[in-house]
Amino acid sequence: MNKIIKTTVAGASIAALSFGVVPTVAFSNTTSDEVTLTLLHNNDGESALQSETYELADGTEITIGGIAAFASVMDREIASARAEQNSVLAVYAGDSYLAGPTLNCSDPSTTDSTQTVYDAVAQGLMEYDVHVLGNHEFDFGTNFVKRFINEFDDSSSNSDYKFISGNMDFSANADLSALAAAGTIDTHYIHTDAVTGEQFGVVSAIYPDLPTISSPGTAAVTTRNIPDTAIEILIQS
């Protein structure tokens, strides 16, 4: 069944994002030809876990809330969307952490460190559906990406949570190949709304020159053609 998607968006990492209705028989459980999707989308959290106070040019101080405040806004927007009987899709679109004092608490530079990855714990407690890999995820190499993903899985109640990139190949990478083979890292994500039953597909692609600005190691970028990548993955899925 063809449907009209109406989106309301609440929300830069160097990653591209595309989404659409998945053409499956799951649509047969509704009678309407119109679907309203509330897309909750953010990126570049960059380890902003705590609130911070800034001084403006006129001397005024302004406090920006940390991830707890952000989670409250996210919960509010989800509740508002559900009150309107909308489908909801929450996407973290990359660059969840960034070098600095906060991230240092997670010991990102030590291979296979057992230190808690605090960004992953905080995000795992929020109602995200899928995580798009951005360039900063690779700043400390793929071992820290593995630690982040594993810590996220331990914190989140969503056992089907995926990390996606449509134009990367992890098969030769010792840290991430097993996660890719298990489907935890994938090229796309198909979301079935828990309330409405509607399905939506998400594909992404990372910045083609990733190795020049970050440290993906043997995790390879496969193509620079982001639009065709999105189309090909949507067709395959």
C-alpha positions as CSV (number, residue, x, y, z in Angstrom):
1,M,0.0,0.0,0.0
2,N,1.4,3.4,-0.9
3,K,1.2,5.9,1.9
4,I,1.8,9.6,2.5
5,I,4.4,10.2,5.2
6,K,3.9,13.4,7.2
7,T,7.0,14.1,9.4
8,T,7.4,16.3,12.4
9,V,11.1,16.7,13.1
10,A,12.7,17.6,16.5
11,G,16.4,18.3,16.6
12,A,26.5,18.2,12.5
13,S,28.1,15.1,12.4
14,I,29.6,14.2,9.0
15,A,27.1,11.5,8.1
16,A,24.2,11.4,5.8
17,L,20.8,10.1,6.7
18,S,17.8,9.0,4.7
19,F,14.5,7.3,5.7
20,G,11.3,6.1,4.2
21,V,8.4,3.8,4.5
22,V,9.3,0.2,4.1
23,P,7.1,-1.5,1.5
24,T,5.9,-4.6,3.4
25,V,2.7,-6.3,4.2
26,A,2.9,-4.8,7.7
27,F,1.0,-1.8,6.2
28,S,-2.1,-4.0,5.8
29,N,-3.0,-3.6,9.5
30,T,-4.1,0.0,9.0
31,T,-6.8,1.5,6.9
32,S,-5.4,5.0,6.5
33,D,-3.3,6.0,3.5
34,E,-1.6,8.7,5.5
35,V,1.1,8.1,8.2
36,T,2.4,10.8,10.5
37,L,5.9,10.1,11.7
38,T,7.6,12.1,14.5
39,L,11.3,11.9,13.8
40,L,13.3,12.7,16.8
41,H,16.8,13.3,15.5
42,N,20.0,14.7,17.0
43,N,23.7,14.5,16.5
44,D,26.9,16.0,17.9
45,G,26.2,15.3,21.6
46,E,30.0,15.1,21.8
47,S,30.2,14.0,25.5
48,A,28.0,16.9,26.7
49,L,26.9,14.8,29.7
50,Q,27.0,17.6,32.3
51,S,25.4,21.0,32.3
52,E,27.8,23.9,31.5
53,T,27.6,27.6,32.1
54,Y,28.8,30.2,29.5
55,E,29.4,33.9,29.8
56,L,28.0,36.0,26.9
57,A,29.7,39.1,25.5
58,D,27.5,41.3,27.7
59,G,28.6,39.5,30.9
60,T,25.3,37.5,31.2
61,E,25.7,33.9,32.2
62,I,23.7,31.2,30.5
63,T,23.5,27.5,31.6
64,I,23.1,24.8,29.0
65,G,21.6,21.6,30.3
66,G,23.4,18.3,30.0
67,I,22.2,14.9,28.8
68,A,19.7,14.6,31.7
69,A,17.9,17.8,30.5
70,F,18.1,16.5,27.0
71,A,16.5,13.2,28.0
72,S,13.7,15.1,29.6
73,V,13.0,17.0,26.4
74,M,13.2,13.7,24.4
75,D,10.6,12.0,26.8
76,R,8.4,15.1,26.5
77,E,8.5,15.0,22.7
78,I,7.8,11.2,22.6
79,A,4.8,11.7,24.9
80,S,3.5,14.5,22.7
81,A,3.8,12.5,19.6
82,R,2.0,9.5,21.2
83,A,-0.8,11.8,22.3
84,E,-1.3,12.7,18.6
85,Q,-1.2,9.0,17.7
86,N,1.9,9.4,15.6
87,S,4.5,6.9,14.9
88,V,7.9,7.7,16.5
89,L,11.4,7.1,15.3
90,A,14.4,8.4,17.4
91,V,17.7,8.6,15.7
92,Y,21.1,9.4,17.1
93,A,22.9,10.7,13.9
94,G,26.5,10.4,15.0
95,D,29.4,12.1,16.9
96,S,28.2,11.0,20.3
97,Y,31.5,11.6,22.0
98,L,34.5,13.9,21.6
99,A,38.0,14.2,23.1
100,G,38.0,16.2,26.3
101,P,37.9,15.9,30.1
102,T,34.5,14.2,30.2
103,L,35.5,11.5,27.6
104,N,38.8,11.0,29.4
105,C,36.9,9.5,32.3
106,S,36.0,6.6,30.0
107,D,39.7,5.9,29.3
108,P,39.3,5.9,25.5
109,S,43.0,5.6,24.7
110,T,43.6,2.3,26.5
111,T,42.9,-0.8,24.4
112,D,40.3,-3.2,25.9
113,S,40.1,-1.0,29.1
114,T,37.4,-2.1,31.5
115,Q,36.5,1.4,32.4
116,T,32.9,2.3,32.0
117,V,32.0,4.3,28.8
118,Y,29.8,6.9,30.3
119,D,28.5,8.3,27.0
120,A,27.2,4.9,26.1
121,V,25.6,4.3,29.5
122,A,23.7,7.7,29.3
123,Q,22.5,7.1,25.7
124,G,21.6,3.5,26.4
125,L,19.1,4.8,29.0
126,M,17.3,7.0,26.5
127,E,14.7,5.9,24.0
128,Y,16.8,5.8,20.8
129,D,16.0,3.3,18.1
130,V,19.1,3.5,16.0
131,H,22.6,5.1,16.0
132,V,24.3,6.4,12.8
133,L,28.0,6.2,13.0
134,G,29.7,9.6,12.6
135,N,33.3,10.5,12.1
136,H,34.1,11.2,15.8
137,E,33.1,7.7,16.7
138,F,36.4,6.6,15.2
139,D,38.7,9.3,16.7
140,F,40.2,6.8,19.2
141,G,40.2,3.9,16.8
142,T,37.9,0.9,16.4
143,N,38.7,-0.7,19.8
144,F,36.9,2.2,21.5
145,V,34.0,2.0,19.1
146,K,33.7,-1.7,20.1
147,R,33.8,-0.7,23.8
148,F,31.1,2.0,23.2
149,I,28.8,-0.4,21.4
150,N,29.2,-3.2,24.0
151,E,28.6,-0.8,26.9
152,F,25.6,0.6,25.1
153,D,24.1,-2.9,24.7
154,D,24.7,-3.6,28.4
155,S,22.9,-0.4,29.4
156,S,20.0,-0.4,26.9
157,S,16.7,-2.3,27.3
158,N,16.5,-2.4,23.4
159,S,18.1,-5.7,22.5
160,D,17.6,-5.1,18.8
161,Y,19.4,-1.7,18.8
162,K,21.6,-1.2,15.7
163,F,24.6,1.0,14.7
164,I,24.5,1.7,11.0
165,S,26.7,2.9,8.1
166,G,25.7,2.1,4.5
167,N,29.1,2.7,3.0
168,M,31.5,1.0,5.4
169,D,33.0,-2.5,5.4
170,F,34.0,-3.9,8.8
171,S,34.9,-7.5,7.6
172,A,38.7,-6.9,7.9
173,N,38.6,-5.2,11.3
174,A,39.4,-7.3,14.3
175,D,37.4,-5.1,16.7
176,L,34.2,-4.7,14.7
177,S,33.9,-7.6,12.3
178,A,32.1,-9.8,14.8
179,L,29.6,-7.1,15.7
180,A,28.9,-6.6,11.9
181,A,28.5,-10.3,11.4
182,A,26.0,-10.5,14.3
183,G,24.0,-7.6,12.8
184,T,24.7,-5.2,15.6
185,I,26.5,-3.0,13.1
186,D,24.5,-3.0,9.8
187,T,24.0,-1.0,6.6
188,H,20.4,-0.1,7.4
189,Y,17.7,-0.3,10.1
190,I,14.1,-1.2,9.7
191,H,11.9,0.2,12.5
192,T,8.6,-1.2,13.4
193,D,6.7,1.3,15.6
194,A,5.7,-0.5,18.8
195,V,2.3,1.4,19.0
196,T,1.1,1.9,15.4
197,G,2.8,-1.1,13.8
198,E,4.0,1.0,10.9
199,Q,7.5,0.3,9.5
200,F,10.2,2.8,8.4
201,G,13.6,2.3,6.9
202,V,16.7,4.2,7.8
203,V,20.0,4.2,5.8
204,S,23.1,6.2,6.3
205,A,26.5,6.9,4.9
206,I,29.7,8.3,6.5
207,Y,32.0,11.0,5.1
208,P,33.9,9.4,2.3
209,D,37.3,10.9,3.4
210,L,36.9,9.5,6.9
211,P,40.5,8.1,7.1
212,T,41.9,11.7,6.6
213,I,40.0,13.1,9.6
214,S,39.7,10.2,12.0
215,S,41.1,6.7,12.7
216,P,39.0,3.9,11.3
217,G,42.0,1.6,10.7
218,T,40.9,-1.4,8.6
219,A,37.3,-0.4,8.8
220,A,37.0,0.7,5.2
221,V,34.8,3.3,3.4
222,T,33.4,1.5,0.4
223,T,32.1,4.3,-1.8
224,R,31.8,8.0,-2.2
225,N,28.4,7.8,-4.0
226,I,26.1,8.4,-1.1
227,P,22.8,8.9,-3.0
228,D,23.2,5.6,-4.9
229,T,24.2,3.8,-1.7
230,A,21.0,4.9,-0.1
231,I,18.9,3.8,-3.0
232,E,20.7,0.4,-3.3
233,I,20.3,-0.4,0.3
234,L,16.6,0.5,0.4
235,I,16.0,-1.7,-2.6
236,Q,17.9,-4.6,-1.0
237,S,16.1,-4.3,2.3
